Amino acid sequence: MVIKVFLASSSGSTAIKKKQQDVLGFLEALKVDYAPLDIACNEDNRMWMRENVPVEKKPTNGIPLPPQIFNEESYCGDYETFFDAKEDNAVYAFLGLPPPPGSKKAPVKEEEAQEEVEDEEAKGEDDQPVSEQEEEDE
């Protein structure tokens, strides 16, 4: 599976350039295979991107701005949804990719977290100093 990132190589907007660099840099850091597809120089790429972004994800003017991210033919999202996934440590799920071997596949379940807290509390009870009342009783 190859991630397709639709970009504009000759964008006049510095905001778009920064967003594109952020996406590509993050994918490179994760060692995710991706294909940058230029919509500024290639009319076919531009038309494909515009046709395949879901209607509900298009801006009011109907023309989605780069970067737009796809997993093969499947739409993943735009920069904002990518950024949200990055903040939530859910980029692999956003991209529709399995997490790499050795990574945390799922967050700690609430039950497991509660068990850890109870274990820590039990350990803490054994380490408590003897109170004055207990010393008098002995």
Secondary structure, 3 states (H helix, E strand, C coil): CCEEEEECCCCCCHHHHHHHHHHHHHHHHCCCCEEEEECCCCHHHHHHHHHHCCHHHCCCCCCCCCCEEEECCEEEEEHHHHHHHHHCCCHHHHHCCCCCCCCCCCCCCHHHHHHHHHHHHHHHHHCCCCCHHHHHHC
